[in-house]
């Protein structure tokens, strides 16, 4: 009776019971095996790679089982909330191909299991907190910050574990009269869990990625409701996942140490626990060792990095799938260009150790994805990126659309197409040489070729160049020029008798390529010249001749 009286004293305005909410949010009517998942980011304005990493897992588990995927906003810390963050989360996820069935949207909610913002669920949490107090599973704690600081100092002196537990939980067994006295004195309070665990005991729980794990029982009287009535993560997510009928909780491995707290809460309510999937941290190699991706050190942690650099969302998905499931790459090799959503994703193939993020590998995958596109498709995506992130370049390529499509199409319609572009910002750097305003000789001439030889090659080429020559005729002239200047027409001849020649045909074409494009690596030289036009070719070579 004491606990019920204290509960009524602490929550006089709560007149609903937990059965009311059980009826308000009934079990979902889904087919057997359908999964209900969610992501629950904080609205801080920083949307990182880990959110997308988890969202892909959640989306695949839900949608390949004909289930439900939700967006829930964990906005209990109002100090960190950024205006417009919910809209940013939605638009960013949408950009990366993540679609929610339910959840918080730019204005309001979509779905029948909301509100999907935790601050709007305050009375729900208080109702369930009142239930715990009434049943002896929670209690009010009136400790001040000063009290807690002194307690931590004393624990440090005695070399005991930090926390609010056992003999240190000084308000754990306050009487009704003592609670009344504290309230009459206008003392603020939090609601703490009355844990029944002991760290000397272990519990076992199954993680869908890591298998059966053994952990010490929880003995910490964790805060459930803060003094303003807003819940902590530990309390809110348990209530929300139950009422929203979440079947699978995907979250980072950093939550493993507090998992016993959450399991204890589920047991106090008598609820079945959802299946938990604790994902490995995203790591990167740094000076030969692995470390966690850092917001301060690694721009690639932010999803805005991929948008601003112009990475294809499907390429990012494709790469993350290679990290998420060990059998994805063999599947991709066997299934060519099939939609990756035909791949059967499973938590059984996920790693339980640090997942190594490799930007170089992402770039390689992105090149493969873009190489399969037509020049027109590449132009559309490049120009859409440029319109938002590089307006000046957008004006240039849109004013010369045909020319841009032509340069993007070179070497593309082949069995083994060129793989030059991995993101649109880098694509700009790759093709900008064709526009006079951006032309610049970026690469140096090979040091193996004498300056006088460079001039001889360019002058001779300018004399022989005819814009109307077909590719075969043009290349025959290149071979004649090579021979005339004392270079080997066949590379293998030069390798066999290097002292006989000044160099080989590759040296000759490299000099010409550098004069025309400003770089040693570019698409087919004859095709570039046709695209630039005779006047531009003459102008660039002439400028390179001293």
C-alpha positions in Angstrom: 0.0 0.0 0.0 2.9 2.4 0.8 4.2 2.1 -2.8 0.8 2.9 -4.3 0.4 5.9 -2.0 3.8 7.2 -3.0 2.9 6.7 -6.7 -0.3 8.7 -6.2 1.6 11.4 -4.4 4.3 11.7 -7.1 1.9 11.5 -10.1 -1.4 13.1 -8.9 -2.3 14.1 -12.5 -1.9 10.7 -14.0 -5.3 9.1 -14.2 -4.7 6.5 -16.9 -3.1 3.1 -16.3 -0.8 1.1 -18.5 -3.7 -1.0 -19.8 -5.1 2.1 -21.4 -2.0 2.4 -23.6 -1.9 -1.4 -24.2 -5.3 -1.0 -25.8 -4.4 2.2 -27.5 -1.4 0.5 -29.2 -2.5 -3.1 -29.8 -0.3 -5.8 -31.4 0.1 -5.1 -35.1 -1.8 -7.2 -37.6 1.1 -8.4 -39.7 1.8 -11.7 -41.4 3.8 -14.2 -39.4 7.5 -13.4 -39.5 7.1 -9.8 -40.4 9.5 -7.6 -38.6 9.0 -4.1 -37.1 12.1 -2.0 -36.9 13.0 1.6 -36.2 15.8 4.1 -36.2 15.7 6.6 -33.4 18.2 9.4 -34.0 18.5 12.6 -31.9 17.6 15.8 -33.7 21.1 17.4 -33.4 21.5 18.3 -37.0 24.5 16.0 -37.5 23.5 12.9 -39.5 26.3 10.5 -39.5 27.2 7.3 -41.4 26.3 5.1 -38.5 22.7 6.2 -38.8 22.6 5.1 -42.4 24.5 2.0 -41.6 21.8 1.0 -39.0 18.9 2.3 -41.2 19.9 -0.1 -44.0 19.8 -3.0 -41.6 16.4 -1.9 -40.2 15.0 -1.2 -43.7 16.1 -4.6 -45.1 14.8 -6.6 -42.0 11.4 -4.9 -42.2 10.8 -4.6 -45.9 12.1 -8.0 -47.0 9.7 -9.5 -44.5 6.7 -7.3 -45.4 7.0 -5.6 -42.0 7.1 -2.0 -40.8 10.1 0.4 -40.6 9.7 3.6 -38.4 11.5 6.8 -37.7 11.3 7.8 -34.0 12.9 11.0 -32.8 14.7 10.8 -29.4 14.4 14.5 -28.5 14.6 14.1 -24.7 17.6 16.4 -24.6 16.2 19.7 -25.7 19.5 21.5 -25.4 21.0 19.6 -28.3 18.0 19.9 -30.6 18.5 21.9 -33.8 15.6 23.5 -35.5 14.6 21.7 -38.7 16.5 18.6 -37.8 13.6 16.3 -38.3 13.1 17.5 -41.8 16.8 17.1 -42.5 16.8 13.6 -41.2 13.8 12.7 -43.5 15.3 14.4 -46.6 18.8 12.8 -46.0 17.4 9.4 -45.6 15.2 9.9 -48.6 18.2 10.9 -50.6 19.9 7.7 -49.7 16.9 5.6 -50.7 15.5 5.0 -47.2 11.7 5.1 -47.0 9.9 5.0 -43.7 6.4 3.4 -43.4 5.7 5.4 -40.2 7.2 8.0 -38.0 8.0 11.7 -37.6 7.8 13.7 -40.7 8.6 17.4 -41.4 5.2 18.5 -40.0 3.6 16.0 -37.6 3.5 12.2 -37.7 2.6 9.5 -40.2 1.3 6.3 -38.6 -1.1 5.0 -35.8 1.6 4.3 -33.2 2.7 7.9 -32.5 3.5 10.4 -31.3 6.9 9.5 -32.8 8.7 12.3 -30.9 9.6 11.3 -27.4 8.9 14.7 -25.8 5.3 14.4 -27.0 5.0 11.1 -25.2 5.7 12.6 -21.7 2.5 11.4 -20.1 2.9 7.9 -21.5 6.3 7.6 -19.7 4.9 9.1 -16.5 2.1 6.6 -16.5 4.5 3.7 -16.8 6.8 5.2 -14.2 3.8 5.5 -11.8 3.1 1.8 -12.4 6.7 0.9 -11.5 6.6 3.0 -8.3 3.3 1.5 -7.3 4.6 -2.0 -7.7 7.9 -1.4 -5.9 10.1 -1.4 -9.0 11.0 2.3 -8.8 11.2 5.1 -6.3 11.8 8.8 -6.0 15.3 10.0 -5.3 15.8 13.6 -3.9 19.6 13.6 -4.1 21.1 16.9 -5.3 24.1 17.2 -7.7 26.2 18.1 -4.7 25.0 14.9 -2.9 26.0 12.8 -5.9 29.4 14.4 -6.2 30.2 13.7 -2.6 29.0 10.1 -3.1 31.3 9.7 -6.1 34.3 11.2 -4.2 33.7 8.8 -1.3 33.4 5.8 -3.7 36.7 6.8 -5.3 38.4 7.0 -1.9 37.1 3.6 -1.0 37.9 2.2 -4.5 34.4 1.0 -4.9 32.4 0.9 -8.1 30.8 4.2 -9.1 27.0 4.5 -9.2 23.8 4.6 -7.2 23.2 1.2 -5.8 23.0 -0.9 -2.6 24.2 1.0 0.4 24.8 4.1 -1.8 21.2 4.3 -2.8 20.2 6.4 0.2 16.7 7.2 -0.9 15.8 3.7 -2.0 13.7 2.9 1.1 12.2 6.3 2.1 8.9 6.0 4.0 5.7 7.6 2.8 6.1 10.4 5.5 9.7 11.0 4.4 8.6 11.4 0.8 5.8 13.8 1.9 8.4 15.9 3.8 10.7 16.2 0.8 7.8 17.3 -1.4 6.6 19.8 1.1 10.1 21.3 1.1 9.8 21.6 -2.7 12.7 19.3 -3.3 13.0 18.1 -6.9 13.3 14.4 -7.6 14.1 11.9 -10.2 12.5 8.4 -10.5 15.1 5.6 -10.2 14.8 1.9 -11.0 14.9 -0.3 -7.9 17.2 -3.0 -9.3 17.0 -6.5 -7.9 20.2 -7.7 -9.5 23.7 -8.4 -8.2 26.9 -8.0 -10.2 28.0 -11.3 -8.8 25.3 -13.0 -10.8 25.2 -13.4 -14.5 22.4 -13.5 -17.0 22.4 -14.8 -20.6 20.7 -13.2 -23.5 20.7 -13.8 -27.2 22.0 -11.2 -29.6 21.0 -11.7 -33.2 24.5 -10.9 -34.4 26.7 -12.1 -31.5 24.8 -15.1 -30.3 24.4 -16.0 -26.6 26.1 -13.5 -24.4 26.7 -13.8 -20.6 26.7 -10.5 -18.7 26.6 -9.4 -15.0 23.2 -8.6 -13.7 22.3 -5.0 -13.4 22.5 -3.6 -9.8 22.5 0.1 -10.6 19.4 2.1 -9.7 19.4 4.0 -13.0 17.5 7.2 -13.4 14.3 6.5 -15.4 12.6 10.0 -15.3 14.6 13.2 -14.9 13.4 16.0 -12.6 11.5 17.6 -15.5 9.5 14.4 -16.1 11.4 13.6 -19.3 12.7 10.1 -19.5 16.2 8.8 -20.0 17.1 6.7 -23.0 17.0 3.6 -20.8 13.4 4.0 -19.9 12.0 5.7 -23.0 13.1 3.2 -25.6 11.8 0.2 -23.5 8.3 1.8 -23.3 8.4 2.9 -27.0 9.6 -0.3 -28.4 7.0 -2.2 -26.5 4.0 0.0 -27.4 5.1 0.5 -31.0 5.5 -3.3 -31.1 9.1 -3.3 -32.3 10.3 -6.8 -33.0 14.0 -6.0 -33.7 16.1 -3.4 -32.0 19.2 -2.5 -34.1 21.7 -0.4 -32.2 25.5 0.2 -31.8 27.6 -2.1 -29.6 28.2 0.8 -27.2 24.8 -0.1 -25.6 25.9 -3.6 -24.6 27.0 -2.6 -21.1 23.6 -1.2 -20.2 21.7 -4.0 -21.9 21.0 -5.8 -18.5 19.2 -2.6 -17.4 16.9 -2.8 -20.3 16.3 -6.5 -19.9 15.5 -5.9 -16.2 12.9 -3.2 -17.2 11.2 -5.6 -19.7 11.0 -8.2 -17.0 9.5 -5.8 -14.4 6.7 -5.1 -16.9 6.3 -8.7 -17.8 6.9 -8.0 -21.5 8.5 -10.1 -24.1 11.8 -8.5 -25.2 12.4 -7.6 -28.8 15.3 -9.2 -30.6 18.4 -7.2 -30.1 21.1 -6.7 -32.8 24.2 -4.9 -31.5 26.2 -3.8 -34.5 30.0 -3.5 -34.7 31.5 0.0 -34.7 32.5 1.5 -37.9 36.3 1.7 -37.9 39.1 2.9 -40.3 42.8 2.3 -40.7 45.0 5.1 -39.4 48.8 4.7 -39.5 48.5 0.9 -39.6 46.0 0.5 -36.8 42.2 0.5 -36.5 40.3 3.3 -34.8 36.7 4.4 -34.5 35.5 7.0 -37.1 35.7 10.4 -35.5 33.4 13.4 -36.1 36.4 15.7 -35.5 39.0 13.8 -37.7 37.0 12.2 -40.4 34.7 14.2 -42.7 33.4 11.0 -44.3 31.6 10.3 -41.0 29.0 12.9 -42.0 26.3 12.0 -44.6 26.5 15.5 -45.9 30.0 14.7 -47.0 28.7 12.2 -49.5 26.0 14.5 -50.7 28.3 17.5 -51.1 31.0 15.4 -52.8 28.4 13.9 -55.2 28.5 10.2 -54.3 25.7 8.1 -55.7 23.3 6.9 -53.0 23.2 3.5 -54.7 27.0 3.2 -54.6 27.0 4.0 -50.9 24.4 1.4 -50.3 26.3 -1.1 -52.4 29.5 -0.5 -50.5 27.8 -0.7 -47.0 26.2 -4.0 -48.0 29.7 -5.4 -48.5 30.4 -4.5 -44.9 27.1 -5.6 -43.5 26.9 -9.1 -45.0 29.9 -11.2 -45.7 28.1 -13.1 -48.5 27.0 -10.0 -50.4 30.1 -9.7 -52.7 29.9 -13.3 -53.9 26.2 -12.7 -54.5 26.9 -9.6 -56.5 29.5 -11.4 -58.6 27.0 -14.1 -59.4 24.1 -11.7 -60.1 25.6 -8.9 -62.2 23.4 -5.8 -62.2 20.4 -7.2 -60.3 18.8 -4.8 -57.8 20.6 -5.3 -54.5 17.3 -5.5 -52.7 16.9 -9.0 -54.3 19.8 -10.0 -52.0 18.5 -11.8 -48.8 20.0 -9.8 -46.0 20.5 -11.6 -42.7 21.9 -10.7 -39.3 23.6 -14.2 -39.2 26.2 -12.9 -41.8 27.1 -9.7 -39.9 30.4 -9.3 -38.2 30.6 -8.8 -34.4 33.9 -7.1 -34.5 34.9 -3.6 -35.8 33.6 -3.1 -39.3 36.4 -1.5 -41.4 35.3 1.4 -43.5 37.4 1.9 -46.6 36.8 5.0 -48.7 39.1 3.7 -51.4 36.9 0.6 -51.8 33.8 2.8 -51.9 35.3 4.8 -54.7 36.0 1.6 -56.6 32.5 0.4 -56.3 31.2 3.8 -57.2 33.3 3.8 -60.4 31.7 0.5 -61.4 28.2 1.7 -60.8 28.8 4.9 -62.8 30.6 3.0 -65.6 27.3 1.2 -66.4 25.4 4.4 -67.0 24.9 6.2 -70.3 26.5 9.5 -70.9 23.1 11.2 -70.8 22.4 9.7 -67.4 25.7 10.7 -66.0 25.1 14.2 -67.3 21.7 14.4 -65.6 23.1 13.4 -62.2 26.3 15.5 -62.6 24.3 18.6 -63.5 21.8 18.0 -60.6 24.7 17.9 -58.2 26.4 20.9 -59.7 23.2 23.0 -59.6 23.2 22.6 -55.8 26.9 22.5 -54.9 28.7 24.2 -57.8 26.5 26.7 -59.6 29.3 28.1 -61.7 30.2 24.7 -63.1 26.5 24.0 -63.6 26.2 27.1 -65.8 29.2 25.9 -67.8 28.0 22.4 -68.5 24.4 23.4 -69.1 25.4 26.0 -71.6 27.4 23.3 -73.4 25.2 20.3 -72.7 26.0 18.4 -75.9 29.7 18.9 -75.4 29.4 17.7 -71.8 27.4 14.6 -72.8 30.0 13.8 -75.5 33.0 13.9 -73.2 31.1 11.8 -70.6 30.2 9.3 -73.3 33.8 8.6 -74.4 34.8 5.0 -73.7 31.4 4.2 -72.1 29.8 2.0 -74.7 32.2 -0.9 -74.4 32.3 -4.3 -72.9 34.8 -2.9 -70.4 33.8 0.7 -70.1 36.1 3.3 -68.6 35.9 3.8 -64.9 37.1 7.3 -64.3 34.4 8.9 -62.2 33.5 7.9 -58.6 31.6 11.0 -57.5 30.4 14.2 -59.2 33.0 16.6 -57.6 35.8 14.3 -58.8 33.9 14.0 -62.1 34.1 17.7 -62.5 37.8 17.6 -62.0 38.1 14.8 -64.6 36.2 16.6 -67.4 36.8 20.3 -66.8 39.8 20.4 -69.2 37.5 20.4 -72.1 36.2 23.9 -71.2 38.6 26.7 -72.0 37.8 28.6 -68.7 39.0 25.6 -66.6 41.9 24.4 -68.9 45.2 24.2 -67.0 48.2 22.0 -67.5 48.1 20.2 -64.3 50.7 17.4 -64.9 54.3 17.9 -65.7 56.0 16.4 -68.8 57.9 13.2 -68.1 61.4 13.9 -66.8 62.7 11.2 -69.2 61.9 13.4 -72.2 64.2 16.3 -72.9 62.7 19.7 -73.3 64.0 20.0 -76.8 62.3 16.7 -77.7 59.0 17.9 -76.2 59.2 20.9 -78.5 60.0 18.8 -81.5 57.2 16.4 -80.9 54.6 19.3 -80.5 55.8 21.2 -83.6 55.9 18.1 -85.7 52.4 17.1 -84.5 51.0 20.5 -85.2 52.3 20.3 -88.8 50.8 16.8 -89.4 47.5 17.3 -87.6 44.4 17.3 -89.8 41.1 17.5 -87.9 39.2 15.6 -90.6 41.4 12.5 -90.3 39.6 9.4 -89.2 41.0 7.6 -86.1 42.9 5.0 -88.1 44.5 7.6 -90.4 45.3 9.8 -87.4 47.1 7.0 -85.6 49.1 5.9 -88.6 50.4 9.5 -88.7 51.3 9.3 -85.0 53.3 6.2 -85.8 55.1 7.9 -88.7 55.9 10.9 -86.5 57.2 8.6 -83.8 59.5 6.8 -86.1 60.7 10.1 -87.7 61.7 11.5 -84.3 63.7 8.5 -83.4 61.2 6.9 -81.0 60.2 3.2 -81.1 56.8 2.6 -82.6 56.5 -0.7 -80.7 57.0 -0.5 -77.0 58.5 -4.0 -76.9 61.2 -2.9 -79.4 62.2 -0.1 -77.0 62.3 -2.5 -74.1 64.6 -4.9 -76.0 67.0 -2.3 -77.3 66.4 0.9 -75.2 69.7 2.5 -76.3 68.6 2.5 -80.0 65.6 4.9 -79.4 64.9 8.2 -77.7 61.8 6.6 -76.1 58.7 4.9 -77.4 55.3 5.8 -78.8 53.8 6.2 -75.4 56.2 9.0 -74.6 55.1 10.8 -77.8 51.4 10.5 -77.2 51.9 11.5 -73.6 53.5 14.8 -74.6 50.6 15.5 -77.1 48.0 14.5 -74.5 49.5 16.8 -71.9 49.5 19.7 -74.3 45.9 19.2 -75.3 44.3 18.1 -72.0 46.8 19.3 -69.4 47.0 15.8 -67.8 48.6 12.5 -68.4 45.4 10.5 -67.8 42.4 11.3 -70.0 39.9 9.5 -72.3 40.6 8.6 -75.9 42.8 11.4 -77.4 41.4 11.3 -80.9 37.9 11.5 -79.5 38.9 14.5 -77.3 40.3 16.3 -80.3 37.1 15.8 -82.3 35.1 17.1 -79.3 37.3 20.2 -78.8 37.5 21.1 -82.5 40.4 22.0 -84.7 40.7 25.6 -83.5 41.0 24.6 -79.9 43.5 21.8 -80.6 45.8 24.2 -82.6 45.5 26.8 -79.9 46.5 24.5 -77.0 49.4 23.0 -78.8 50.6 26.3 -80.0 50.5 27.6 -76.4 52.6 24.7 -75.3 55.3 25.5 -77.9 57.8 28.0 -76.6 
